[in-house]
Amino acid sequence: MPKALSLATLLVIDVQNDFCPGGALAVEEGDAIVPVINRISHVFGNVVATGDWHPENHVSFASTHGKNPLETVEINGMEQTLWPDHCIKGTRGAEFHPGLDIRPFDVIFHKGSKQNLDSYSAFFENDRKTFTGLSHYLKGLHRQELYVCGLAMDVCVFFTVMDALRLGFAVYLIEDASRGIDNPPGSLRSTREEMKRGGASILLSDSLVS
């Protein structure tokens, strides 16, 4: 493997059945990133994966509040977007896509596992105070460079990238190993530009394996 990438971490965000076609909260072409991730994961010295791991009746579920998906409510002073029931712990929807090669994964971080607290970023729960443990793990390994990919690019990937930049990591977004929901329309473009302005480099997977 290239020496530079042997010292870097690949961060694979939420490539779970419920976020892929046929899932409860499917991202269009979400499964198309699976072979791309499989092709590049072996070139990194460290690979970390995350997954939503929600309890039943989670605070982010529209059904919990008797409302429709994409409506919002205020919970403990925070605005909460409501989603279809998804990635319930122990269900098939919470499992990684069956085509994803998980053998390179060194560690898996579950997020959104607290009943009344959602989590988009791989680093923090949505209260912005509760750490997931990922930053401590990476700093313990003296990892400074993160290559980020996964689902969805304009939600969990975006929040993860922005937090990584704030925490002082050098961040690279692997664009063809990510897909977004673009809801509302234009969010995919705007979050991409915000990541660039924040200091993230955007690249394609071919540059990692050529």
C-alpha positions as CSV (number, residue, x, y, z in Angstrom):
1,M,0.0,0.0,0.0
2,P,1.2,3.6,-0.6
3,K,3.0,4.8,2.5
4,A,0.9,7.9,2.8
5,L,-2.3,5.9,2.9
6,S,-0.9,3.4,5.3
7,L,-0.9,6.2,7.8
8,A,-4.4,7.4,6.9
9,T,-7.9,6.3,8.0
10,L,-10.7,5.4,5.6
11,L,-14.0,6.3,7.3
12,V,-17.0,4.5,5.8
13,I,-20.3,6.1,6.8
14,D,-23.6,4.2,7.2
15,V,-23.5,1.9,4.2
16,Q,-26.5,0.0,5.6
17,N,-29.5,-1.8,4.0
18,D,-32.0,0.9,5.0
19,F,-30.0,3.5,3.2
20,C,-29.7,1.5,0.0
21,P,-32.3,0.9,-2.7
22,G,-35.2,-1.1,-1.2
23,G,-34.5,0.2,2.3
24,A,-36.7,2.3,4.6
25,L,-34.7,5.5,3.9
26,A,-33.1,4.7,0.6
27,V,-30.5,6.9,-1.0
28,E,-30.7,6.8,-4.8
29,E,-27.9,4.6,-6.1
30,G,-26.7,4.1,-2.6
31,D,-25.6,0.6,-3.4
32,A,-23.4,1.8,-6.3
33,I,-20.8,2.9,-3.9
34,V,-20.3,-0.6,-2.5
35,P,-17.8,-1.9,-5.2
36,V,-15.9,1.4,-5.0
37,I,-15.4,1.1,-1.3
38,N,-14.4,-2.6,-1.7
39,R,-11.8,-1.6,-4.3
40,I,-10.1,1.0,-2.1
41,S,-10.4,-0.2,1.5
42,H,-7.3,-2.4,1.2
43,V,-5.0,0.5,0.5
44,F,-5.5,2.1,3.9
45,G,-3.7,1.2,7.1
46,N,-6.8,1.8,9.2
47,V,-10.5,1.5,8.2
48,V,-13.4,2.6,10.4
49,A,-17.1,2.1,9.7
50,T,-20.1,3.7,11.3
51,G,-23.8,2.7,11.4
52,D,-27.0,4.1,12.7
53,W,-28.2,1.8,15.5
54,H,-31.5,3.1,16.7
55,P,-33.9,1.7,19.3
56,E,-37.5,1.3,18.5
57,N,-39.6,4.5,18.8
58,H,-36.5,6.5,18.4
59,V,-36.8,10.3,18.7
60,S,-36.0,10.7,15.0
61,F,-38.8,8.5,13.8
62,A,-41.9,10.3,12.4
63,S,-44.0,7.4,13.7
64,T,-42.9,8.2,17.3
65,H,-44.6,11.6,17.1
66,G,-47.6,10.7,14.9
67,K,-46.2,12.9,12.1
68,N,-45.0,12.5,8.5
69,P,-41.4,12.0,7.4
70,L,-39.4,15.2,6.8
71,E,-41.6,17.2,9.2
72,T,-39.7,18.8,12.1
73,V,-40.3,19.0,15.8
74,E,-38.4,20.6,18.7
75,I,-36.9,18.2,21.2
76,N,-35.1,19.6,24.3
77,G,-34.5,22.9,22.4
78,M,-33.1,21.2,19.3
79,E,-34.9,21.0,15.9
80,Q,-35.3,17.4,14.9
81,T,-36.0,16.3,11.4
82,L,-38.3,13.3,11.4
83,W,-37.5,10.2,9.2
84,P,-39.2,6.9,8.5
85,D,-38.3,4.1,11.0
86,H,-34.8,3.0,9.9
87,C,-31.7,1.1,11.1
88,I,-33.4,-0.3,14.2
89,K,-30.8,-2.3,16.1
90,G,-30.8,-6.0,15.4
91,T,-32.8,-5.7,12.2
92,R,-31.7,-6.4,8.6
93,G,-32.1,-2.7,7.8
94,A,-29.4,-1.9,10.3
95,E,-27.0,-4.4,8.8
96,F,-24.3,-3.3,6.3
97,H,-25.1,-3.9,2.7
98,P,-24.5,-7.6,2.0
99,G,-22.0,-6.7,-0.8
100,L,-19.9,-4.6,1.4
101,D,-16.6,-6.3,2.3
102,I,-16.3,-5.7,6.1
103,R,-13.1,-7.7,6.5
104,P,-10.9,-4.6,6.3
105,F,-12.9,-2.8,9.1
106,D,-10.8,-2.4,12.2
107,V,-13.6,-1.0,14.3
108,I,-17.3,-0.1,13.9
109,F,-18.9,2.8,15.8
110,H,-22.7,2.7,16.4
111,K,-24.4,6.1,16.6
112,G,-28.0,7.3,17.4
113,S,-28.4,4.5,19.9
114,K,-29.8,6.8,22.6
115,Q,-33.6,6.9,22.7
116,N,-34.0,10.7,22.8
117,L,-30.9,11.8,20.9
118,D,-30.2,11.5,17.2
119,S,-26.7,11.5,15.6
120,Y,-25.6,12.6,12.1
121,S,-21.9,13.1,12.7
122,A,-19.6,10.2,13.3
123,F,-18.0,12.3,16.0
124,F,-20.8,13.8,18.0
125,E,-24.4,13.1,18.9
126,N,-26.7,15.9,17.8
127,D,-26.6,17.7,21.1
128,R,-23.0,18.6,20.0
129,K,-21.7,17.7,23.4
130,T,-21.8,13.9,23.5
131,F,-18.8,12.3,21.9
132,T,-19.2,9.0,20.0
133,G,-15.6,8.1,20.9
134,L,-14.3,8.3,17.3
135,S,-12.1,11.3,17.8
136,H,-10.4,9.7,20.9
137,Y,-9.8,6.5,18.9
138,L,-8.2,8.3,16.0
139,K,-6.0,10.5,18.1
140,G,-4.9,7.5,20.2
141,L,-3.7,6.0,16.9
142,H,-2.1,9.3,15.9
143,R,-4.2,9.4,12.8
144,Q,-4.3,12.9,11.2
145,E,-5.6,12.2,7.7
146,L,-9.2,11.0,7.1
147,Y,-10.7,9.8,3.8
148,V,-14.4,9.9,4.1
149,C,-17.1,8.2,2.1
150,G,-20.6,6.7,2.4
151,L,-24.2,7.7,2.9
152,A,-25.7,10.2,2.7
153,M,-23.3,12.8,1.4
154,D,-25.4,15.7,2.3
155,V,-26.4,14.5,5.7
156,C,-24.2,12.2,7.8
157,V,-21.1,12.4,5.5
158,F,-21.4,16.2,5.5
159,F,-21.7,16.5,9.3
160,T,-18.9,14.1,9.8
161,V,-16.6,16.0,7.4
162,M,-17.3,19.4,9.0
163,D,-16.7,18.0,12.5
164,A,-13.5,16.4,11.4
165,L,-12.3,19.7,10.0
166,R,-13.2,21.5,13.3
167,L,-11.3,18.9,15.2
168,G,-8.1,19.5,13.2
169,F,-8.0,16.5,10.9
170,A,-7.0,16.8,7.3
171,V,-10.1,15.6,5.4
172,Y,-10.6,14.1,1.9
173,L,-14.0,13.3,0.6
174,I,-14.1,10.4,-1.9
175,E,-16.9,11.6,-4.1
176,D,-17.6,8.6,-6.2
177,A,-17.8,6.5,-3.0
178,S,-20.6,8.7,-1.7
179,R,-24.2,9.4,-2.6
180,G,-26.7,12.1,-1.3
181,I,-30.4,12.5,-1.0
182,D,-30.5,16.2,-2.2
183,N,-33.5,17.0,-0.1
184,P,-34.4,19.8,-0.2
185,P,-33.2,20.1,-3.8
186,G,-29.9,21.9,-4.0
187,S,-28.6,20.6,-0.6
188,L,-26.2,18.2,-2.3
189,R,-24.5,21.0,-4.2
190,S,-24.5,23.4,-1.2
191,T,-23.1,20.9,1.3
192,R,-20.4,19.9,-1.2
193,E,-19.4,23.6,-1.6
194,E,-19.5,24.1,2.2
195,M,-17.1,21.1,2.7
196,K,-14.7,22.6,0.2
197,R,-14.8,26.0,1.8
198,G,-14.2,24.4,5.2
199,G,-11.0,22.9,3.9
200,A,-11.9,19.4,2.7
201,S,-10.3,18.1,-0.5
202,I,-12.6,16.3,-2.9
203,L,-11.2,13.5,-5.0
204,L,-12.2,10.3,-6.9
205,S,-11.3,6.8,-6.0
206,D,-9.1,6.2,-9.0
207,S,-6.5,8.6,-7.5
208,L,-6.1,6.2,-4.6
209,V,-5.5,3.0,-6.4
210,S,-3.8,4.0,-9.7
